[in-house]
């Protein structure tokens, strides 16, 4: 056999050996590897909140004289502890009552933790925790009667007059790069339902596709194809019933489709 043929045969054998190693490594995934993989895909903010809320509940239990891990407390006792916790938990910084949604969030964190450790009962469905659920409802009603839970810090939507003022001041529109980017952000939020910074950052060219309607009165529109994000993973989350669209407004100088096409042109030329 010529030396060249021997070299090729040697390379082929190495490739086959490497394929066997890769295939064997794929099969040698441990159960711990699967757990680590699942944990790596969890929302980091949710993980952090769960850890914080569990710490809060553990500290409350310790003050009450209970040193056992939460998962080692039987359902009947845990139901009693949770009911009392709901009635007594307060803001540690100013000792004020918590918002109903905050207490609900803490209980949801405790539920997530118990699910992760394979606790025998589910807080939301088990009859053993019926009193906890009833206490949570009653506490929320009591707090709302006291004026809490009314979304005191909610953001009010822009009015048409306010938006027009922003265009007049050239804070929106196509007159300068900053205004154009702000316009694209506002349109994406208002018309496509993008909820946070991360969804804007992860958008790619091709997520918005320019289309036209059929018939005599042809209208252009941009159709948004949503991909998995931190807030919408794409598996257990409810899919949108329809794809969000940005519609052309022919008589509007601030037409969202026109603004997007201007932005696309500027990006292409830069």
C-alpha positions as CSV (number, residue, x, y, z in Angstrom):
1,X,0.0,0.0,0.0
2,X,1.4,3.4,-1.0
3,X,2.2,5.9,1.8
4,X,-0.5,8.2,0.7
5,X,-3.1,5.5,0.9
6,X,-1.9,4.6,4.4
7,X,-2.2,8.2,5.5
8,X,-5.8,8.4,4.2
9,X,-6.6,5.1,5.9
10,X,-5.1,6.4,9.2
11,X,-7.1,9.6,9.0
12,X,-10.3,7.6,8.3
13,X,-9.7,5.3,11.3
14,X,-9.2,8.3,13.6
15,X,-12.4,9.9,12.4
16,X,-14.3,6.6,13.1
17,X,-12.8,6.4,16.5
18,X,-13.8,10.0,17.2
19,X,-17.3,9.3,16.1
20,X,-17.5,6.4,18.5
21,X,-16.2,8.5,21.4
22,X,-18.8,11.3,20.6
23,X,-21.6,8.8,20.3
24,X,-20.5,7.1,23.6
25,X,-20.4,10.5,25.4
26,X,-23.9,11.3,24.2
27,X,-25.2,8.1,25.8
28,X,-23.2,8.6,29.1
29,X,-25.4,11.5,30.2
30,X,-26.1,11.1,33.9
31,X,-29.3,12.0,35.8
32,X,-27.4,14.8,37.4
33,X,-26.5,16.1,34.0
34,X,-30.2,16.3,33.1
35,X,-31.0,18.2,36.3
36,X,-28.2,20.7,35.6
37,X,-29.5,21.1,32.1
38,X,-33.1,21.8,33.3
39,X,-31.8,24.3,35.9
40,X,-29.6,26.1,33.3
41,X,-32.8,26.9,31.3
42,X,-34.8,28.3,34.2
43,X,-35.4,32.1,34.2
44,X,-32.6,33.6,36.4
45,X,-34.9,36.2,37.8
46,X,-37.5,33.5,38.9
47,X,-34.7,31.4,40.5
48,X,-33.4,34.4,42.4
49,X,-36.9,35.4,43.6
50,X,-37.7,31.9,44.7
51,X,-34.4,31.7,46.7
52,X,-35.2,35.0,48.4
53,X,-38.8,34.1,49.2
54,X,-37.8,30.7,50.6
55,X,-35.2,32.4,52.8
56,X,-37.8,34.8,54.1
57,X,-40.2,32.0,55.0
58,X,-37.4,30.0,56.6
59,X,-36.4,32.9,58.8
60,X,-40.1,33.3,59.8
61,X,-40.2,29.6,60.7
62,X,-37.1,29.9,62.8
63,X,-38.5,32.8,64.8
64,X,-41.5,30.6,65.4
65,X,-39.3,27.8,66.8
66,X,-39.4,25.6,63.7
67,X,-36.0,24.4,62.5
68,X,-37.0,21.6,60.1
69,X,-36.5,22.0,56.4
70,X,-39.8,23.1,54.7
71,X,-40.0,19.8,52.8
72,X,-39.7,17.8,56.0
73,X,-42.8,19.4,57.6
74,X,-46.0,17.3,57.0
75,X,-48.8,18.9,55.0
76,X,-51.1,19.5,58.0
77,X,-48.5,21.4,59.9
78,X,-47.2,23.2,56.9
79,X,-50.8,24.3,56.1
80,X,-51.0,25.8,59.6
81,X,-47.6,27.6,59.3
82,X,-48.4,29.0,55.8
83,X,-51.8,30.4,57.0
84,X,-50.2,32.1,59.9
85,X,-47.3,33.4,57.7
86,X,-49.8,34.9,55.3
87,X,-51.5,36.9,58.1
88,X,-48.3,38.1,59.8
89,X,-45.6,38.6,57.1
90,X,-44.7,42.3,56.6
91,X,-42.2,44.5,54.9
92,X,-38.9,44.0,56.8
93,X,-37.7,47.5,56.0
94,X,-40.6,49.5,57.3
95,X,-42.9,46.9,59.0
96,X,-45.7,47.9,56.7
97,X,-48.3,45.5,55.1
98,X,-47.2,43.9,51.8
99,X,-49.2,44.2,48.6
100,X,-51.5,41.3,47.9
101,X,-49.5,40.4,44.8
102,X,-46.3,40.3,46.8
103,X,-47.8,37.8,49.2
104,X,-49.2,35.8,46.3
105,X,-45.7,35.8,44.8
106,X,-44.1,34.5,47.9
107,X,-46.6,31.6,48.2
108,X,-45.9,30.9,44.5
109,X,-42.2,30.7,45.2
110,X,-42.8,28.3,48.1
111,X,-44.9,26.1,45.7
112,X,-42.1,26.1,43.1
113,X,-39.6,25.1,45.7
114,X,-41.8,22.2,47.0
115,X,-42.4,21.0,43.4
116,X,-38.7,21.0,42.8
117,X,-38.0,18.9,45.9
118,X,-40.8,16.4,45.1
119,X,-43.0,17.3,48.1
120,X,-46.0,15.0,48.5
121,X,-48.7,17.6,48.1
122,X,-49.3,20.6,45.8
123,X,-50.2,24.0,47.4
124,X,-52.6,24.9,44.7
125,X,-54.6,21.7,44.4
126,X,-54.2,19.6,47.5
127,X,-57.1,19.5,50.0
128,X,-54.5,19.6,52.7
129,X,-53.7,23.2,51.8
130,X,-57.3,24.4,51.4
131,X,-57.0,26.6,54.6
132,X,-53.8,28.2,53.1
133,X,-55.6,29.1,49.9
134,X,-58.7,30.5,51.8
135,X,-56.4,32.5,54.1
136,X,-54.6,33.9,51.0
137,X,-57.9,35.0,49.5
138,X,-59.2,36.6,52.7
139,X,-55.9,38.4,53.2
140,X,-56.0,39.8,49.7
141,X,-59.5,41.0,50.3
142,X,-58.5,42.6,53.6
143,X,-55.5,44.4,52.1
144,X,-57.6,45.8,49.2
145,X,-60.2,47.1,51.7
146,X,-57.2,49.0,53.3
147,X,-56.3,50.5,49.9
148,X,-53.5,48.2,48.9
149,X,-53.4,46.2,45.7
150,X,-54.6,49.1,43.6
151,X,-51.4,49.3,41.5
152,X,-50.3,52.7,42.9
153,X,-47.1,52.6,40.9
154,X,-48.6,51.5,37.5
155,X,-47.5,53.3,34.4
156,X,-50.2,55.3,32.6
157,X,-50.4,54.9,28.8
158,X,-49.4,57.7,26.5
159,X,-52.3,59.8,25.1
160,X,-52.4,60.7,21.4
161,X,-51.7,64.3,22.3
162,X,-48.6,63.4,24.3
163,X,-47.3,61.2,21.4
164,X,-47.9,64.1,18.9
165,X,-46.0,66.4,21.2
166,X,-43.0,64.1,21.2
167,X,-43.1,64.1,17.4
168,X,-43.3,67.9,17.4
169,X,-40.3,68.2,19.6
170,X,-38.5,65.7,17.3
171,X,-38.1,63.2,20.2
172,X,-39.9,60.8,17.9
173,X,-39.9,60.6,14.1
174,X,-37.3,60.2,11.4
175,X,-35.5,63.5,11.8
176,X,-32.5,62.1,13.7
177,X,-31.1,58.7,14.6
178,X,-32.1,58.8,18.3
179,X,-35.7,59.8,17.5
180,X,-36.0,57.1,14.9
181,X,-34.8,54.4,17.3
182,X,-37.2,55.7,20.0
183,X,-40.0,55.5,17.5
184,X,-39.2,51.9,16.5
185,X,-39.1,51.0,20.2
186,X,-42.5,52.7,20.9
187,X,-44.2,51.1,17.9
188,X,-42.8,47.7,18.8
189,X,-44.2,48.1,22.3
190,X,-47.6,49.5,21.4
191,X,-48.4,47.4,18.3
192,X,-46.4,44.2,18.7
193,X,-46.7,43.8,22.5
194,X,-43.0,43.5,23.2
195,X,-42.9,43.6,26.9
196,X,-39.3,44.3,28.0
197,X,-35.8,45.4,27.1
198,X,-34.7,41.8,26.4
199,X,-37.3,41.2,23.7
200,X,-36.1,44.3,21.8
201,X,-32.5,43.3,22.2
202,X,-33.0,39.8,20.9
203,X,-35.0,40.8,17.8
204,X,-33.3,39.8,14.5
205,X,-33.7,40.9,10.9
206,X,-36.4,38.6,9.5
207,X,-38.6,38.6,12.7
208,X,-40.6,41.3,11.0
209,X,-41.8,40.5,7.4
210,X,-43.3,43.0,5.1
211,X,-46.6,41.8,3.6
212,X,-49.6,43.2,1.6
213,X,-53.3,42.6,1.8
214,X,-55.2,41.3,-1.2
215,X,-58.0,43.2,-3.0
216,X,-58.3,46.6,-4.5
217,X,-57.4,48.6,-1.4
218,X,-53.9,47.2,-0.9
219,X,-52.4,47.9,2.5
220,X,-48.9,47.1,3.6
221,X,-48.2,45.6,7.0
222,X,-45.4,44.1,9.0
223,X,-46.0,40.7,10.6
224,X,-44.0,39.7,13.7
225,X,-42.8,36.1,14.1
226,X,-42.1,35.6,17.8
227,X,-39.2,33.5,19.0
228,X,-38.4,32.2,22.5
229,X,-37.3,34.8,25.1
230,X,-36.8,35.1,28.8
231,X,-40.4,36.0,29.3
232,X,-41.8,33.6,26.7
233,X,-39.9,30.3,26.5
234,X,-42.1,28.8,23.8
235,X,-42.9,25.4,25.5
236,X,-45.3,25.8,28.4
237,X,-46.2,29.4,27.6
238,X,-49.5,30.1,25.9
239,X,-48.8,30.8,22.2
240,X,-50.3,33.9,20.7
241,X,-53.6,33.2,18.9
242,X,-52.4,35.4,16.0
243,X,-49.2,37.0,14.8
244,X,-48.9,40.7,15.8
245,X,-49.0,43.1,13.0
246,X,-47.9,46.7,12.3
247,X,-50.4,48.3,9.8
248,X,-49.6,50.9,7.2
249,X,-51.4,54.2,7.8
250,X,-51.3,55.9,4.4
251,X,-52.4,59.4,5.4
252,X,-50.3,59.4,8.6
253,X,-46.8,61.1,8.3
254,X,-45.8,59.0,11.4
255,X,-47.0,55.7,9.8
256,X,-45.3,52.8,11.7
257,X,-44.5,50.9,8.5
258,X,-43.0,54.0,7.0
259,X,-40.8,54.5,10.1
260,X,-39.7,50.9,10.1
261,X,-38.8,51.0,6.4
262,X,-36.8,54.2,7.0
263,X,-35.0,52.5,9.9
264,X,-34.3,49.4,7.7
265,X,-32.9,51.6,5.0
266,X,-30.6,53.5,7.4
267,X,-29.3,50.2,8.8
268,X,-28.7,48.7,5.4
269,X,-26.7,51.8,4.3
270,X,-24.7,52.1,7.5
